[in-house]
Amino acid sequence: MSGDARLVRALVACYPAGWRRRYGDEYAQLLRDLRIHRRPALIVDSLRGAVRAHGGVLMRNAAPMTVAVWAAGLFTVAGLGFAKLAEDFAGAGRTAYAMMVVTAGVALLALVAAAAPSGLALLRGRDRGAWKYVAVPLAAVALWFGVLAVAVAISGKAGFLLLAVAGIGVVAATAWAAGTVLRRVPAERPPRLLPAALTTEATGMALATVAVLIWGLQVRSPGSQGFVATPFLPSWLGIVVALAAATVLAAVAGHRQLRATS
């Protein structure tokens, strides 16, 4: 197989299985006709299209709890990024920072309340095969500590980047495992528990996002003319966008659960 054919095959493989069955052959031919190997911009566009296609599948087919768990995963990554960013601005925006911590805690506790019945059903042995997924976060954390040792040895920006990527991997693995367990062990819940919990999760995330936005507007760098003059602006904006995206996912999960319940 030529390099061009492998590139086309790899790009098509990035799309969801249902999409490939319906459009895969035509899309592969289009990529060959466009000589995709000579057009890097089209390669990037193809990858973006794959991300959008997977997002569409998630929004259409995933259970509300699955969407809520992945929203919490994204929210956690963004929250950790915010905590790291705020280390250099101790005392600035203290009230907004406290509001972010409290509302984030409310959001995550609401998700725990929504998942608790499934956890109890798992403990009662409803699906013994699901226990192997419980081990995934533990294994991921153990692996992260191994990466930590490597990152300390490397030090510098490369070590920090390695550690950050590994941390994101731990959160993603945990979200995947939790979503899988919740699908395999769909416990009976009081009729209003799940929509109320998911709505509370989305509300807490929204308030936390607003708090981070207010915090950034309040921060002032010593000797500057405001936060626009500081180098943290792109990071802060990226965190706000990630928190907002997590909030939207959580809101979609809550809305979908309300419709299913009613």
N, C-alpha and C positions, 0 to 999 in steps of 0.2 A: 504494500500500500504506500502510495507517495505521501510526501509531507503535506501537500495540498489536501488530499483526500482525508488524511488524519485530522487536519485542522477543521474541515467541514464537519466531519463526524463528531469531533469533540464539541463544536459549537452547538450542533443539533442536540447532542446528549445533555446539554445544560438545561434543556426545556423539560417541563413535566411530561410524564409518560403519556397521558391522555392527549396532550398537545402534539406530541411526536406522532402518535398514531393517526391523527387527523391531518396534520400539516407537514410532517417531517420530510417526506419525499420531495414535495414541492419546494420546501424551504431549502433543502440541501441542494437541489438543482439551481435555485436562485443564487445561492452563495457561490456555486461553481461558475455560473454565468457572469457574476459580478467580479470574479477573480479576487475573492475575499482576501487571499494571502498577500495581495499587493495593496490593500486598503486598510490600514490599522484603525482608522476612524470607524469603519463599518464593523470591525471586530468588536470594538468597544460598544457600539450600538447594539450588536447582537447579544452581547452579555447583559446589557441593560434590559433588553427585551426579555431575556430569560428570567432575570430577577422579577420583573413585573408579572410575568406569567406565573411564577411560583407564588407571588403575593396574591394573585387572583385566585389560585387554587386554595390557598390558605383561607381567604376571606369567604369563599363559597362553601367549602367542604368541611373545614375544621369545626369541631365542637366548640361551644362557647368557652368551656374550661380550658381547652387547649390554647385558644387565642389569648385568654387571660394569663395563662402561665407564660407564654412567650412574651406578652406585654410586660409582665413582671421581670422577666430576664433582661429585656432591653432597658427597662427602668433601673434595674440594679446596676448594670454596666454604666449607664449614664450617671447614676448616683455616686458610684465609686469614683468616676472621673471628676465629679463636682467636689467630692471630699478632698481629693488630691489637689485640685485647683485652689480650693479655699485655704489650704495650709499656709500659703504665702500672704494671706490677708487677714491675719488673726485680729479679731475685734471689729473688723469692718462688716457692716451689714449684719450685726449679731442677731437682731430680731428676725430678719428674713431667713437667716441660716437656721435658727431654732424652729421657725415655722416649717421649713423644708423637712427637717428631721422628724418633727411630730407628724406631719401629714403623710410623709413617706411611710412611717411606721404604721399609721392607720391603714394605708393602702395594702401593705404587705400582710398585716394581721387579718384584713378582710379576705384576702386570698386564702390564708391558712384556714379561716373559718369555713370557706366554701369547700376546701379540700378535705377537711377533717372527717366527714362521714365516710369518704372513700378510704382514708387512712385507717379508720376503725374497722371497716369491712376487710381490709387487707390483713390486719392483725388477727381477725377472726378466721382467717384461712379461706376466704372466698376464692382467691386465685393464687395458689402457691407458686405458680410459674412467674408471677409478677415480681417476686422478691429479687430476682436477678437484676431488675432495673433499679432497685433501691441501692444496689451496690455501685452503680455507675457514678453518682456524685462522690462517694467515698474514694473510689479509684481515681477520679479526676483530681480531687484535692491532693491525694498522695502524689500523683504525677506532678501537680503544681509545685509541691515542695521540692521535688527533684529538679524541676526547672529553676526554682529559686536559687538552688545551690550553683547551678550553671550561670545564672544571671549575675550572682554576686562575684563569681570568678571573672566574668567578662567585664562587668561594671560599665559605667558610661551610658550613653544613649542606647546603644545596642542591647545592653543587658536590660534596661528598663523596658524597651520595646518588646523584647522576648517575654518578659514577665507579664506585660500587659496583654499580649496576645494569648498567653497561656491562661490568664485570668478570664478572658472572654470565653475561651474554650471551656473552662470549668462551668461558667454560668450557662453556656449553651447546652453542654452535656446534661446539666442538672435540669434545665427546662425540658429537654427532650425526654429524659427519663420520667420526670413528673407527669408530663402530658401522656406518655405511654401508659403509666400506671393508672391514671384517671380514666383513660379510655377502657382499659381492661377491667377495672373495678368500679363500675358505675353504681355507687351506693344510692339507696333510697334516701331522699332528703325531705325535710318539711317543704311544702310547696313554695313558700316565699323566701326560703333561706338563700338559695343560689342567686336569684336576681337581685336581692337586697345586698348580698355580699359583693357581687360583681359591680353593682352600681356604686357602692361605697369605695371599692378599689379604684374605679375610674375617677371618682370625685377627689379622693386623696391624691392621686397622681396629678390631677389638674391643679389642685392647690399647691402641690410641691413645685410644679413647673412655674407657676406664677411667682412663688417665693424665690426660686433661682433667678428668674427674670428681674425681680425687684432687687435681689442681692447684687447682681451685676451692675445695675444702675446706681446703687449706693456706693459701690467700691470706688475708692480714690487712691491712685498711686501717689506716694509721697513725692512732692516736687513736680507733679505733672498737672495738666489741665483737665484731668478727668480720666475715666477708665479707657476712653478711646486711645489715649496715648500709651497704654500698657500693652505688652505683648500677649496677654492672655485672652484678648478679645476673640480671636477665631475659636479657641478652645471653649470659651464660655458660650458662644453662639452655637457651636456644635452640640454642646451638652443640652442647651435649651431645646434645640431641634429634636434630639434623641428623646428627651423627656416628653415632648409634645407628641411624637410619634407613638411612644408607649401609651400615652393617655388616649390617643385615638383608638388604638387597638383594644384597650380595656373598655372603652365606651362602646365599641362595636360588639364586644363580647357581652356586655351587660344588656345592650339593646336586643341582641339576638336571643338572649335567655329570657328576657321579658316577653318577647313575642312567642317563644316556645311555651312558656308557662301559661300565658293567657289563651 
